[in-house]
Amino acid sequence: MICCISEMSQCKESPPPQSPTVPDIPQGVNDYIQEAKAHMSQVCQDMETGISLTSHYVDVQVSQREVLRSGKNTNKCLEKELVIMGDTDRQKSLLGQSQIFGGSNDKAKRYILLLGNAGMGKTTLIKKLCLDWSKDCIPQFDFVFLLDGKQLSLTEPTFSLQTLLLNLSSYAPSCMDPEAVFAQILAAPKRVLIIFDGFNELRDYEMLLQTQEKDLVTSLLKDNKAQTFTVKQLYSAILQRVLLPGCTLLLSTRPRGSGLQVLRRTDSLLEMCGFTSTNVETYLTQYFTDPALRTSALDCLKSSSYLHLLCWNPGLCRLVCLVLEQCASLEVLPRTLTGLCHQVLCLKMVKERKNPCAEAQTQTPEQPVQDETQILNSCQVKKCDGSNQKKSRKQQHTSSGSRRSMRTKKTQVDEMDEEMKNDVEGVDRTQEGELLSQLSSLAWEGVKSNSSILPTGRAVPSKLKAFGLRMGLVLSHHLKKRPLVSNGENEGGGRGDKHEMGEVKENSGKTDTDVDDDLILLWANPFLQSYMAAVHLSLSRTVTERTFLQTLPFQSGGKGRRRPQREELELTQRFVVGLLFHNRTELQKLHLHSERTLKDVVVTKQASVMKHLEGLSYSDLSSSQVLEACHCVYEASHTSDESSRNTGNTRLLTHLAVNLPEFLTFQGVPLSPPDVFTVQNAVKRGGAEGRSFCLDLEDSGIQICGLRALVGLNNINTYRACIADVVALWEQLEQAGETELLQGAVSTFKIHPLKATQVCHIEHLEKLVKIHVQKRLSDSSSQSESILAEGVPAVKELHKLEFE
């Protein structure tokens, strides 16, 4: 995901750790390392048209997380194993990029897990680390290899560890002496960094950590250069430390699903923290180069609270900017996630109609799939005389092998463009509706199977492929299917076994850098994939009523309730609700239905959604489900503009507010800024209906600004939250002179009973007790003396303290 826009520091965080003493590296291997760095420096730069990693990057903060290793319940899900820190402690745990692998005074970290939801910037951070390595900012590694989860679709047993690293890994240049390079890798594995990216969830890693058969392990250890293993077997062997046990592993994924085996193997757990308000403003300042448009965009964003909070996610911030580009021509800015994605899709359709010959983006192994929304605005107009093709052919690479490889890939791309040439032109509105309908159906198939790859079991029509690529909804990616051994291997005394020689002979007409590739199609953006899937569920008449009801959130059944919901499915369900209450004129743009047919489809499914949501017993829902209900109802209540708001929207919000439990707990559920906004919306409406609530926000990681927003509501009887964050909030209120709000925040805070599960809980309590005894927030403060004249009520009411 494109992470931001600001100037990038050149390894300025802290001095890089000293490189440990290593055996002398042969000159030929050292030449390969320098070539790899030069190649990686080049291919890691580009993010999208006009935006490079060097000039348009700002560090997204990474925090160090902890895992509860109680071992009491091996079936616990990830959310229960992770320690959710308060905002104050999270700020103390932030790491610079130079600290990710351990500083000069720290123990080296060999098994690192990087967590972050869709769009939070995991892949961009990885590209930045690769770029830093290419600039000698991470000197403890001689080799860096990036392995992509998409390669698991290659199931043929035709690979070895050598070909996996030197041929299939992303950003790897052509290697003329793979035997010597691989020998160096085996000789000094501690100097090797292997990065796994492109895995949607932790459960994907769990599959690879299942115990392997003894015969397979023996075979891997006996001859890891034999071309007889699948990508899955090799990935599994690396992750289980069967192969290259001394190397450093960095795994990126989303924090959903069961992942205990991974968690218990890691010695460092990191999480992407998202954009701060300063990051968001910097992003917009650099994104909009025109001063007038920049000012207009910033003003528009500040006037839209929810859009501003969505920008906490860097990927969503990018989508918001796409919409803000047109803010002068928009009557109303979108107020929901559904409205945002709908507006982005409409802008793409308008752009596609204006430029029907826009060039579809194809990713090659030298230019791997860009992260999520990087490619959204990257399609450029293709000139009829082919000047762009000529220009791309003139790009220079670091070696003649790389140049030949790129020319080969370019030829393949040109052949694909030629194949679809007749399908590029002449897409009218009717065809556009048909193609959108087909794409939305494919999107739903991907969501169901938890995959961003379009189905490979059947051919995608060339017209549909061309349309999706031009729209920027999908992109193509070349999988290296059968890496060939370079001539340099045999010339340099390589082993050249029969299988390898057979491949060379069979493809003797190709150069030594040629590979047989498979072209796959990927969804370019996870939010737009879920949105398109929701379009299918909401508007397609092929979705039966029974199927539709089964896709709605909060299905009955205890077992289903305990299972954590997948992120892309959760987003799709949220979009479904938002779309069904959207302006029908806008929905007409997404389908071929007549006005009457569209009305019938929408009214029927809208009634099903209302019946389903109004039939929920909120007291029986888990905390995470209550949160998701707040999101769904918000999407239904605010997706349409005020003039098109109907009674159904208002009815759902009122029903939610009236039926929410009085003791509203989100303990153990991570609350992002958009989460807090939707909860605030529901609780505030509850106040209008005469309801008041007791909030439990402990172990939710809520930001202090979000805590203030909820505590400031006039219908909060009591609240619980991280003690350190509450004290920080009180100090902010005192400094701002908000005495009335401070009085309420102090009097309604509760900590009884208090269960201390971490050392920091005792430290926080100690600070609160000190305030209680001194009857002031700090030695220098005086404004709080009258409020704390009788001490802190929460401390006086504490009668039970438990330790775990």
Disulfide bonds with the S-S distance in Angstrom:
Cys11-Cys137 1.42
